[in-house]
Amino acid sequence: MASDDAADRLAQVAAQLAARVREYGAEANGTWLRHQLPDPADRWRLIFVLAAAVPIDRPWLDLTAWTRGDT
């Protein structure tokens, strides 16, 4: 897979996972993620794609309010 293709694929998986994490539990998402990205190195790279998508100008409590039902 070309580098641009790999980056696009990781971005696509990141967006899907961001939506899924609010709907499904950790076990279901882990299974889904292993199916989407069978290579552990790609799952490692995904961490950085997801981190880059986090708005750093917002408080962590605001970003995670959905976990407490505050939204």
mmCIF file of the N, C-alpha and C atoms, coordinates in Angstrom:
data_MODEL
# 
_entry.id   MODEL 
# 
loop_
_atom_site.group_PDB 
_atom_site.id 
_atom_site.type_symbol 
_atom_site.label_atom_id 
_atom_site.label_alt_id 
_atom_site.label_comp_id 
_atom_site.label_asym_id 
_atom_site.label_entity_id 
_atom_site.label_seq_id 
_atom_site.pdbx_PDB_ins_code 
_atom_site.Cartn_x 
_atom_site.Cartn_y 
_atom_site.Cartn_z 
_atom_site.occupancy 
_atom_site.B_iso_or_equiv 
_atom_site.pdbx_formal_charge 
_atom_site.auth_seq_id 
_atom_site.auth_comp_id 
_atom_site.auth_asym_id 
_atom_site.auth_atom_id 
_atom_site.pdbx_PDB_model_num 
ATOM 1   N N  . MET A 1 1  ? 0.849   -1.172 0.000  1.00 0.00 ? 1  MET A N  1 
ATOM 2   C CA . MET A 1 1  ? 0.000   0.000  0.000  1.00 0.00 ? 1  MET A CA 1 
ATOM 3   C C  . MET A 1 1  ? 0.895   1.237  0.000  1.00 0.00 ? 1  MET A C  1 
ATOM 4   N N  . ALA A 1 2  ? 0.593   2.177  -0.879 1.00 0.00 ? 2  ALA A N  1 
ATOM 5   C CA . ALA A 1 2  ? 1.366   3.420  -0.942 1.00 0.00 ? 2  ALA A CA 1 
ATOM 6   C C  . ALA A 1 2  ? 1.142   4.228  0.331  1.00 0.00 ? 2  ALA A C  1 
ATOM 7   N N  . SER A 1 3  ? 2.082   5.087  0.638  1.00 0.00 ? 3  SER A N  1 
ATOM 8   C CA . SER A 1 3  ? 2.026   5.863  1.872  1.00 0.00 ? 3  SER A CA 1 
ATOM 9   C C  . SER A 1 3  ? 0.747   6.697  1.967  1.00 0.00 ? 3  SER A C  1 
ATOM 10  N N  . ASP A 1 4  ? 0.370   7.375  0.872  1.00 0.00 ? 4  ASP A N  1 
ATOM 11  C CA . ASP A 1 4  ? -0.861  8.172  0.886  1.00 0.00 ? 4  ASP A CA 1 
ATOM 12  C C  . ASP A 1 4  ? -2.082  7.287  1.094  1.00 0.00 ? 4  ASP A C  1 
ATOM 13  N N  . ASP A 1 5  ? -2.080  6.122  0.451  1.00 0.00 ? 5  ASP A N  1 
ATOM 14  C CA . ASP A 1 5  ? -3.191  5.185  0.630  1.00 0.00 ? 5  ASP A CA 1 
ATOM 15  C C  . ASP A 1 5  ? -3.275  4.714  2.077  1.00 0.00 ? 5  ASP A C  1 
ATOM 16  N N  . ALA A 1 6  ? -2.131  4.430  2.669  1.00 0.00 ? 6  ALA A N  1 
ATOM 17  C CA . ALA A 1 6  ? -2.095  3.975  4.060  1.00 0.00 ? 6  ALA A CA 1 
ATOM 18  C C  . ALA A 1 6  ? -2.603  5.067  4.994  1.00 0.00 ? 6  ALA A C  1 
ATOM 19  N N  . ALA A 1 7  ? -2.183  6.293  4.761  1.00 0.00 ? 7  ALA A N  1 
ATOM 20  C CA . ALA A 1 7  ? -2.633  7.412  5.600  1.00 0.00 ? 7  ALA A CA 1 
ATOM 21  C C  . ALA A 1 7  ? -4.134  7.624  5.454  1.00 0.00 ? 7  ALA A C  1 
ATOM 22  N N  . ASP A 1 8  ? -4.631  7.539  4.233  1.00 0.00 ? 8  ASP A N  1 
ATOM 23  C CA . ASP A 1 8  ? -6.068  7.685  4.004  1.00 0.00 ? 8  ASP A CA 1 
ATOM 24  C C  . ASP A 1 8  ? -6.845  6.572  4.703  1.00 0.00 ? 8  ASP A C  1 
ATOM 25  N N  . ARG A 1 9  ? -6.330  5.366  4.638  1.00 0.00 ? 9  ARG A N  1 
ATOM 26  C CA . ARG A 1 9  ? -6.991  4.228  5.284  1.00 0.00 ? 9  ARG A CA 1 
ATOM 27  C C  . ARG A 1 9  ? -7.015  4.416  6.803  1.00 0.00 ? 9  ARG A C  1 
ATOM 28  N N  . LEU A 1 10 ? -5.906  4.851  7.373  1.00 0.00 ? 10 LEU A N  1 
ATOM 29  C CA . LEU A 1 10 ? -5.868  5.089  8.820  1.00 0.00 ? 10 LEU A CA 1 
ATOM 30  C C  . LEU A 1 10 ? -6.837  6.195  9.219  1.00 0.00 ? 10 LEU A C  1 
ATOM 31  N N  . ALA A 1 11 ? -6.926  7.241  8.414  1.00 0.00 ? 11 ALA A N  1 
ATOM 32  C CA . ALA A 1 11 ? -7.860  8.335  8.703  1.00 0.00 ? 11 ALA A CA 1 
ATOM 33  C C  . ALA A 1 11 ? -9.299  7.834  8.652  1.00 0.00 ? 11 ALA A C  1 
ATOM 34  N N  . GLN A 1 12 ? -9.590  6.979  7.693  1.00 0.00 ? 12 GLN A N  1 
ATOM 35  C CA . GLN A 1 12 ? -10.935 6.409  7.570  1.00 0.00 ? 12 GLN A CA 1 
ATOM 36  C C  . GLN A 1 12 ? -11.274 5.546  8.792  1.00 0.00 ? 12 GLN A C  1 
ATOM 37  N N  . VAL A 1 13 ? -10.353 4.692  9.181  1.00 0.00 ? 13 VAL A N  1 
ATOM 38  C CA . VAL A 1 13 ? -10.573 3.837  10.351 1.00 0.00 ? 13 VAL A CA 1 
ATOM 39  C C  . VAL A 1 13 ? -10.701 4.694  11.612 1.00 0.00 ? 13 VAL A C  1 
ATOM 40  N N  . ALA A 1 14 ? -9.891  5.734  11.730 1.00 0.00 ? 14 ALA A N  1 
ATOM 41  C CA . ALA A 1 14 ? -9.956  6.624  12.894 1.00 0.00 ? 14 ALA A CA 1 
ATOM 42  C C  . ALA A 1 14 ? -11.334 7.266  13.013 1.00 0.00 ? 14 ALA A C  1 
ATOM 43  N N  . ALA A 1 15 ? -11.876 7.749  11.907 1.00 0.00 ? 15 ALA A N  1 
ATOM 44  C CA . ALA A 1 15 ? -13.196 8.384  11.923 1.00 0.00 ? 15 ALA A CA 1 
ATOM 45  C C  . ALA A 1 15 ? -14.278 7.378  12.310 1.00 0.00 ? 15 ALA A C  1 
ATOM 46  N N  . GLN A 1 16 ? -14.180 6.178  11.776 1.00 0.00 ? 16 GLN A N  1 
ATOM 47  C CA . GLN A 1 16 ? -15.164 5.147  12.118 1.00 0.00 ? 16 GLN A CA 1 
ATOM 48  C C  . GLN A 1 16 ? -15.060 4.764  13.595 1.00 0.00 ? 16 GLN A C  1 
ATOM 49  N N  . LEU A 1 17 ? -13.850 4.620  14.083 1.00 0.00 ? 17 LEU A N  1 
ATOM 50  C CA . LEU A 1 17 ? -13.652 4.245  15.483 1.00 0.00 ? 17 LEU A CA 1 
ATOM 51  C C  . LEU A 1 17 ? -14.155 5.340  16.421 1.00 0.00 ? 17 LEU A C  1 
ATOM 52  N N  . ALA A 1 18 ? -13.939 6.597  16.053 1.00 0.00 ? 18 ALA A N  1 
ATOM 53  C CA . ALA A 1 18 ? -14.416 7.710  16.880 1.00 0.00 ? 18 ALA A CA 1 
ATOM 54  C C  . ALA A 1 18 ? -15.933 7.657  17.043 1.00 0.00 ? 18 ALA A C  1 
ATOM 55  N N  . ALA A 1 19 ? -16.638 7.256  15.997 1.00 0.00 ? 19 ALA A N  1 
ATOM 56  C CA . ALA A 1 19 ? -18.092 7.114  16.087 1.00 0.00 ? 19 ALA A CA 1 
ATOM 57  C C  . ALA A 1 19 ? -18.470 5.840  16.846 1.00 0.00 ? 19 ALA A C  1 
ATOM 58  N N  . ARG A 1 20 ? -17.779 4.749  16.568 1.00 0.00 ? 20 ARG A N  1 
ATOM 59  C CA . ARG A 1 20 ? -18.092 3.455  17.181 1.00 0.00 ? 20 ARG A CA 1 
ATOM 60  C C  . ARG A 1 20 ? -17.884 3.455  18.690 1.00 0.00 ? 20 ARG A C  1 
ATOM 61  N N  . VAL A 1 21 ? -16.885 4.182  19.165 1.00 0.00 ? 21 VAL A N  1 
ATOM 62  C CA . VAL A 1 21 ? -16.544 4.122  20.590 1.00 0.00 ? 21 VAL A CA 1 
ATOM 63  C C  . VAL A 1 21 ? -17.702 4.610  21.460 1.00 0.00 ? 21 VAL A C  1 
ATOM 64  N N  . ARG A 1 22 ? -18.578 5.413  20.899 1.00 0.00 ? 22 ARG A N  1 
ATOM 65  C CA . ARG A 1 22 ? -19.738 5.916  21.642 1.00 0.00 ? 22 ARG A CA 1 
ATOM 66  C C  . ARG A 1 22 ? -20.917 4.943  21.584 1.00 0.00 ? 22 ARG A C  1 
ATOM 67  N N  . GLU A 1 23 ? -20.852 3.991  20.669 1.00 0.00 ? 23 GLU A N  1 
ATOM 68  C CA . GLU A 1 23 ? -21.966 3.071  20.449 1.00 0.00 ? 23 GLU A CA 1 
ATOM 69  C C  . GLU A 1 23 ? -21.715 1.661  20.979 1.00 0.00 ? 23 GLU A C  1 
ATOM 70  N N  . TYR A 1 24 ? -20.464 1.231  20.945 1.00 0.00 ? 24 TYR A N  1 
ATOM 71  C CA . TYR A 1 24 ? -20.129 -0.161 21.254 1.00 0.00 ? 24 TYR A CA 1 
ATOM 72  C C  . TYR A 1 24 ? -19.079 -0.222 22.355 1.00 0.00 ? 24 TYR A C  1 
ATOM 73  N N  . GLY A 1 25 ? -19.019 -1.336 23.015 1.00 0.00 ? 25 GLY A N  1 
ATOM 74  C CA . GLY A 1 25 ? -18.060 -1.529 24.091 1.00 0.00 ? 25 GLY A CA 1 
ATOM 75  C C  . GLY A 1 25 ? -16.654 -1.794 23.589 1.00 0.00 ? 25 GLY A C  1 
ATOM 76  N N  . ALA A 1 26 ? -15.730 -1.815 24.534 1.00 0.00 ? 26 ALA A N  1 
ATOM 77  C CA . ALA A 1 26 ? -14.313 -1.988 24.210 1.00 0.00 ? 26 ALA A CA 1 
ATOM 78  C C  . ALA A 1 26 ? -14.045 -3.316 23.505 1.00 0.00 ? 26 ALA A C  1 
ATOM 79  N N  . GLU A 1 27 ? -14.674 -4.383 23.958 1.00 0.00 ? 27 GLU A N  1 
ATOM 80  C CA . GLU A 1 27 ? -14.432 -5.703 23.355 1.00 0.00 ? 27 GLU A CA 1 
ATOM 81  C C  . GLU A 1 27 ? -14.887 -5.731 21.899 1.00 0.00 ? 27 GLU A C  1 
ATOM 82  N N  . ALA A 1 28 ? -16.080 -5.216 21.634 1.00 0.00 ? 28 ALA A N  1 
ATOM 83  C CA . ALA A 1 28 ? -16.593 -5.184 20.256 1.00 0.00 ? 28 ALA A CA 1 
ATOM 84  C C  . ALA A 1 28 ? -15.723 -4.300 19.372 1.00 0.00 ? 28 ALA A C  1 
ATOM 85  N N  . ASN A 1 29 ? -15.302 -3.164 19.908 1.00 0.00 ? 29 ASN A N  1 
ATOM 86  C CA . ASN A 1 29 ? -14.449 -2.278 19.116 1.00 0.00 ? 29 ASN A CA 1 
ATOM 87  C C  . ASN A 1 29 ? -13.070 -2.878 18.891 1.00 0.00 ? 29 ASN A C  1 
ATOM 88  N N  . GLY A 1 30 ? -12.554 -3.591 19.868 1.00 0.00 ? 30 GLY A N  1 
ATOM 89  C CA . GLY A 1 30 ? -11.267 -4.253 19.693 1.00 0.00 ? 30 GLY A CA 1 
ATOM 90  C C  . GLY A 1 30 ? -11.323 -5.304 18.602 1.00 0.00 ? 30 GLY A C  1 
ATOM 91  N N  . THR A 1 31 ? -12.393 -6.085 18.605 1.00 0.00 ? 31 THR A N  1 
ATOM 92  C CA . THR A 1 31 ? -12.577 -7.099 17.560 1.00 0.00 ? 31 THR A CA 1 
ATOM 93  C C  . THR A 1 31 ? -12.697 -6.437 16.198 1.00 0.00 ? 31 THR A C  1 
ATOM 94  N N  . TRP A 1 32 ? -13.506 -5.394 16.118 1.00 0.00 ? 32 TRP A N  1 
ATOM 95  C CA . TRP A 1 32 ? -13.684 -4.663 14.863 1.00 0.00 ? 32 TRP A CA 1 
ATOM 96  C C  . TRP A 1 32 ? -12.352 -4.088 14.383 1.00 0.00 ? 32 TRP A C  1 
ATOM 97  N N  . LEU A 1 33 ? -11.596 -3.495 15.307 1.00 0.00 ? 33 LEU A N  1 
ATOM 98  C CA . LEU A 1 33 ? -10.331 -2.865 14.939 1.00 0.00 ? 33 LEU A CA 1 
ATOM 99  C C  . LEU A 1 33 ? -9.319  -3.899 14.445 1.00 0.00 ? 33 LEU A C  1 
ATOM 100 N N  . ARG A 1 34 ? -9.260  -5.036 15.097 1.00 0.00 ? 34 ARG A N  1 
ATOM 101 C CA . ARG A 1 34 ? -8.345  -6.095 14.637 1.00 0.00 ? 34 ARG A CA 1 
ATOM 102 C C  . ARG A 1 34 ? -8.729  -6.588 13.252 1.00 0.00 ? 34 ARG A C  1 
ATOM 103 N N  . HIS A 1 35 ? -10.013 -6.567 12.947 1.00 0.00 ? 35 HIS A N  1 
ATOM 104 C CA . HIS A 1 35 ? -10.468 -6.957 11.607 1.00 0.00 ? 35 HIS A CA 1 
ATOM 105 C C  . HIS A 1 35 ? -10.106 -5.883 10.575 1.00 0.00 ? 35 HIS A C  1 
ATOM 106 N N  . GLN A 1 36 ? -10.284 -4.619 10.951 1.00 0.00 ? 36 GLN A N  1 
ATOM 107 C CA . GLN A 1 36 ? -9.988  -3.511 10.032 1.00 0.00 ? 36 GLN A CA 1 
ATOM 108 C C  . GLN A 1 36 ? -8.493  -3.356 9.787  1.00 0.00 ? 36 GLN A C  1 
ATOM 109 N N  . LEU A 1 37 ? -7.709  -3.509 10.849 1.00 0.00 ? 37 LEU A N  1 
ATOM 110 C CA . LEU A 1 37 ? -6.253  -3.332 10.776 1.00 0.00 ? 37 LEU A CA 1 
ATOM 111 C C  . LEU A 1 37 ? -5.576  -4.559 11.387 1.00 0.00 ? 37 LEU A C  1 
ATOM 112 N N  . PRO A 1 38 ? -5.452  -5.632 10.612 1.00 0.00 ? 38 PRO A N  1 
ATOM 113 C CA . PRO A 1 38 ? -4.859  -6.855 11.164 1.00 0.00 ? 38 PRO A CA 1 
ATOM 114 C C  . PRO A 1 38 ? -3.390  -6.707 11.572 1.00 0.00 ? 38 PRO A C  1 
ATOM 115 N N  . ASP A 1 39 ? -2.678  -5.782 10.951 1.00 0.00 ? 39 ASP A N  1 
ATOM 116 C CA . ASP A 1 39 ? -1.259  -5.585 11.259 1.00 0.00 ? 39 ASP A CA 1 
ATOM 117 C C  . ASP A 1 39 ? -1.124  -4.729 12.529 1.00 0.00 ? 39 ASP A C  1 
ATOM 118 N N  . PRO A 1 40 ? -0.516  -5.261 13.591 1.00 0.00 ? 40 PRO A N  1 
ATOM 119 C CA . PRO A 1 40 ? -0.339  -4.474 14.820 1.00 0.00 ? 40 PRO A CA 1 
ATOM 120 C C  . PRO A 1 40 ? 0.389   -3.149 14.582 1.00 0.00 ? 40 PRO A C  1 
ATOM 121 N N  . ALA A 1 41 ? 1.270   -3.088 13.605 1.00 0.00 ? 41 ALA A N  1 
ATOM 122 C CA . ALA A 1 41 ? 1.979   -1.831 13.312 1.00 0.00 ? 41 ALA A CA 1 
ATOM 123 C C  . ALA A 1 41 ? 1.005   -0.761 12.833 1.00 0.00 ? 41 ALA A C  1 
ATOM 124 N N  . ASP A 1 42 ? -0.027  -1.156 12.094 1.00 0.00 ? 42 ASP A N  1 
ATOM 125 C CA . ASP A 1 42 ? -1.034  -0.185 11.658 1.00 0.00 ? 42 ASP A CA 1 
ATOM 126 C C  . ASP A 1 42 ? -1.865  0.303  12.834 1.00 0.00 ? 42 ASP A C  1 
ATOM 127 N N  . ARG A 1 43 ? -2.164  -0.592 13.767 1.00 0.00 ? 43 ARG A N  1 
ATOM 128 C CA . ARG A 1 43 ? -2.901  -0.155 14.965 1.00 0.00 ? 43 ARG A CA 1 
ATOM 129 C C  . ARG A 1 43 ? -2.051  0.797  15.791 1.00 0.00 ? 43 ARG A C  1 
ATOM 130 N N  . TRP A 1 44 ? -0.749  0.587  15.836 1.00 0.00 ? 44 TRP A N  1 
ATOM 131 C CA . TRP A 1 44 ? 0.175   1.504  16.507 1.00 0.00 ? 44 TRP A CA 1 
ATOM 132 C C  . TRP A 1 44 ? 0.138   2.871  15.822 1.00 0.00 ? 44 TRP A C  1 
ATOM 133 N N  . ARG A 1 45 ? 0.187   2.889  14.504 1.00 0.00 ? 45 ARG A N  1 
ATOM 134 C CA . ARG A 1 45 ? 0.141   4.156  13.752 1.00 0.00 ? 45 ARG A CA 1 
ATOM 135 C C  . ARG A 1 45 ? -1.186  4.885  13.971 1.00 0.00 ? 45 ARG A C  1 
ATOM 136 N N  . LEU A 1 46 ? -2.252  4.121  14.119 1.00 0.00 ? 46 LEU A N  1 
ATOM 137 C CA . LEU A 1 46 ? -3.572  4.709  14.329 1.00 0.00 ? 46 LEU A CA 1 
ATOM 138 C C  . LEU A 1 46 ? -3.604  5.581  15.583 1.00 0.00 ? 46 LEU A C  1 
ATOM 139 N N  . ILE A 1 47 ? -2.859  5.191  16.598 1.00 0.00 ? 47 ILE A N  1 
ATOM 140 C CA . ILE A 1 47 ? -2.794  5.988  17.829 1.00 0.00 ? 47 ILE A CA 1 
ATOM 141 C C  . ILE A 1 47 ? -2.404  7.429  17.518 1.00 0.00 ? 47 ILE A C  1 
ATOM 142 N N  . PHE A 1 48 ? -1.438  7.606  16.643 1.00 0.00 ? 48 PHE A N  1 
ATOM 143 C CA . PHE A 1 48 ? -0.943  8.946  16.334 1.00 0.00 ? 48 PHE A CA 1 
ATOM 144 C C  . PHE A 1 48 ? -1.909  9.717  15.442 1.00 0.00 ? 48 PHE A C  1 
ATOM 145 N N  . VAL A 1 49 ? -2.598  9.011  14.560 1.00 0.00 ? 49 VAL A N  1 
ATOM 146 C CA . VAL A 1 49 ? -3.630  9.658  13.740 1.00 0.00 ? 49 VAL A CA 1 
ATOM 147 C C  . VAL A 1 49 ? -4.737  10.180 14.651 1.00 0.00 ? 49 VAL A C  1 
ATOM 148 N N  . LEU A 1 50 ? -5.168  9.352  15.586 1.00 0.00 ? 50 LEU A N  1 
ATOM 149 C CA . LEU A 1 50 ? -6.213  9.773  16.522 1.00 0.00 ? 50 LEU A CA 1 
ATOM 150 C C  . LEU A 1 50 ? -5.743  10.919 17.411 1.00 0.00 ? 50 LEU A C  1 
ATOM 151 N N  . ALA A 1 51 ? -4.515  10.846 17.892 1.00 0.00 ? 51 ALA A N  1 
ATOM 152 C CA . ALA A 1 51 ? -3.981  11.919 18.737 1.00 0.00 ? 51 ALA A CA 1 
ATOM 153 C C  . ALA A 1 51 ? -3.922  13.237 17.980 1.00 0.00 ? 51 ALA A C  1 
ATOM 154 N N  . ALA A 1 52 ? -3.563  13.182 16.712 1.00 0.00 ? 52 ALA A N  1 
ATOM 155 C CA . ALA A 1 52 ? -3.482  14.404 15.911 1.00 0.00 ? 52 ALA A CA 1 
ATOM 156 C C  . ALA A 1 52 ? -4.854  15.033 15.699 1.00 0.00 ? 52 ALA A C  1 
ATOM 157 N N  . ALA A 1 53 ? -5.905  14.238 15.817 1.00 0.00 ? 53 ALA A N  1 
ATOM 158 C CA . ALA A 1 53 ? -7.259  14.747 15.599 1.00 0.00 ? 53 ALA A CA 1 
ATOM 159 C C  . ALA A 1 53 ? -7.859  15.390 16.846 1.00 0.00 ? 53 ALA A C  1 
ATOM 160 N N  . VAL A 1 54 ? -7.219  15.243 17.985 1.00 0.00 ? 54 VAL A N  1 
ATOM 161 C CA . VAL A 1 54 ? -7.752  15.799 19.234 1.00 0.00 ? 54 VAL A CA 1 
ATOM 162 C C  . VAL A 1 54 ? -7.479  17.297 19.279 1.00 0.00 ? 54 VAL A C  1 
ATOM 163 N N  . PRO A 1 55 ? -8.536  18.106 19.440 1.00 0.00 ? 55 PRO A N  1 
ATOM 164 C CA . PRO A 1 55 ? -8.319  19.546 19.549 1.00 0.00 ? 55 PRO A CA 1 
ATOM 165 C C  . PRO A 1 55 ? -7.621  19.873 20.877 1.00 0.00 ? 55 PRO A C  1 
ATOM 166 N N  . ILE A 1 56 ? -6.431  20.411 20.793 1.00 0.00 ? 56 ILE A N  1 
ATOM 167 C CA . ILE A 1 56 ? -5.637  20.648 22.005 1.00 0.00 ? 56 ILE A CA 1 
ATOM 168 C C  . ILE A 1 56 ? -6.013  21.945 22.722 1.00 0.00 ? 56 ILE A C  1 
ATOM 169 N N  . ASP A 1 57 ? -6.927  22.708 22.139 1.00 0.00 ? 57 ASP A N  1 
ATOM 170 C CA . ASP A 1 57 ? -7.339  23.962 22.767 1.00 0.00 ? 57 ASP A CA 1 
ATOM 171 C C  . ASP A 1 57 ? -8.600  23.788 23.621 1.00 0.00 ? 57 ASP A C  1 
ATOM 172 N N  . ARG A 1 58 ? -9.045  22.552 23.806 1.00 0.00 ? 58 ARG A N  1 
ATOM 173 C CA . ARG A 1 58 ? -10.229 22.289 24.618 1.00 0.00 ? 58 ARG A CA 1 
ATOM 174 C C  . ARG A 1 58 ? -9.845  21.478 25.841 1.00 0.00 ? 58 ARG A C  1 
ATOM 175 N N  . PRO A 1 59 ? -10.460 21.743 26.979 1.00 0.00 ? 59 PRO A N  1 
ATOM 176 C CA . PRO A 1 59 ? -10.148 20.985 28.190 1.00 0.00 ? 59 PRO A CA 1 
ATOM 177 C C  . PRO A 1 59 ? -10.506 19.501 28.034 1.00 0.00 ? 59 PRO A C  1 
ATOM 178 N N  . TRP A 1 60 ? -9.679  18.661 28.634 1.00 0.00 ? 60 TRP A N  1 
ATOM 179 C CA . TRP A 1 60 ? -9.898  17.216 28.557 1.00 0.00 ? 60 TRP A CA 1 
ATOM 180 C C  . TRP A 1 60 ? -11.292 16.837 29.063 1.00 0.00 ? 60 TRP A C  1 
ATOM 181 N N  . LEU A 1 61 ? -11.760 17.486 30.125 1.00 0.00 ? 61 LEU A N  1 
ATOM 182 C CA . LEU A 1 61 ? -13.084 17.169 30.658 1.00 0.00 ? 61 LEU A CA 1 
ATOM 183 C C  . LEU A 1 61 ? -14.182 17.466 29.646 1.00 0.00 ? 61 LEU A C  1 
ATOM 184 N N  . ASP A 1 62 ? -14.020 18.503 28.838 1.00 0.00 ? 62 ASP A N  1 
ATOM 185 C CA . ASP A 1 62 ? -14.989 18.787 27.772 1.00 0.00 ? 62 ASP A CA 1 
ATOM 186 C C  . ASP A 1 62 ? -14.950 17.700 26.701 1.00 0.00 ? 62 ASP A C  1 
ATOM 187 N N  . LEU A 1 63 ? -13.746 17.288 26.337 1.00 0.00 ? 63 LEU A N  1 
ATOM 188 C CA . LEU A 1 63 ? -13.594 16.286 25.280 1.00 0.00 ? 63 LEU A CA 1 
ATOM 189 C C  . LEU A 1 63 ? -14.151 14.927 25.691 1.00 0.00 ? 63 LEU A C  1 
ATOM 190 N N  . THR A 1 64 ? -14.140 14.648 26.976 1.00 0.00 ? 64 THR A N  1 
ATOM 191 C CA . THR A 1 64 ? -14.592 13.340 27.456 1.00 0.00 ? 64 THR A CA 1 
ATOM 192 C C  . THR A 1 64 ? -15.936 13.408 28.183 1.00 0.00 ? 64 THR A C  1 
ATOM 193 N N  . ALA A 1 65 ? -16.647 14.507 28.042 1.00 0.00 ? 65 ALA A N  1 
ATOM 194 C CA . ALA A 1 65 ? -17.935 14.672 28.723 1.00 0.00 ? 65 ALA A CA 1 
ATOM 195 C C  . ALA A 1 65 ? -18.919 13.564 28.361 1.00 0.00 ? 65 ALA A C  1 
ATOM 196 N N  . TRP A 1 66 ? -18.865 13.076 27.146 1.00 0.00 ? 66 TRP A N  1 
ATOM 197 C CA . TRP A 1 66 ? -19.784 12.016 26.718 1.00 0.00 ? 66 TRP A CA 1 
ATOM 198 C C  . TRP A 1 66 ? -19.638 10.761 27.570 1.00 0.00 ? 66 TRP A C  1 
ATOM 199 N N  . THR A 1 67 ? -18.454 10.528 28.148 1.00 0.00 ? 67 THR A N  1 
ATOM 200 C CA . THR A 1 67 ? -18.254 9.322  28.962 1.00 0.00 ? 67 THR A CA 1 
ATOM 201 C C  . THR A 1 67 ? -18.985 9.412  30.292 1.00 0.00 ? 67 THR A C  1 
ATOM 202 N N  . ARG A 1 68 ? -19.286 10.628 30.705 1.00 0.00 ? 68 ARG A N  1 
ATOM 203 C CA . ARG A 1 68 ? -19.992 10.857 31.970 1.00 0.00 ? 68 ARG A CA 1 
ATOM 204 C C  . ARG A 1 68 ? -21.463 11.183 31.750 1.00 0.00 ? 68 ARG A C  1 
ATOM 205 N N  . GLY A 1 69 ? -21.902 11.202 30.496 1.00 0.00 ? 69 GLY A N  1 
ATOM 206 C CA . GLY A 1 69 ? -23.285 11.552 30.195 1.00 0.00 ? 69 GLY A CA 1 
ATOM 207 C C  . GLY A 1 69 ? -23.554 13.035 30.324 1.00 0.00 ? 69 GLY A C  1 
ATOM 208 N N  . ASP A 1 70 ? -22.491 13.850 30.237 1.00 0.00 ? 70 ASP A N  1 
ATOM 209 C CA . ASP A 1 70 ? -22.621 15.302 30.394 1.00 0.00 ? 70 ASP A CA 1 
ATOM 210 C C  . ASP A 1 70 ? -22.999 16.017 29.102 1.00 0.00 ? 70 ASP A C  1 
ATOM 211 N N  . THR A 1 71 ? -23.260 15.276 28.042 1.00 0.00 ? 71 THR A N  1 
ATOM 212 C CA . THR A 1 71 ? -23.564 15.949 26.766 1.00 0.00 ? 71 THR A CA 1 
ATOM 213 C C  . THR A 1 71 ? -25.037 15.959 26.488 1.00 0.00 ? 71 THR A C  1 
# 
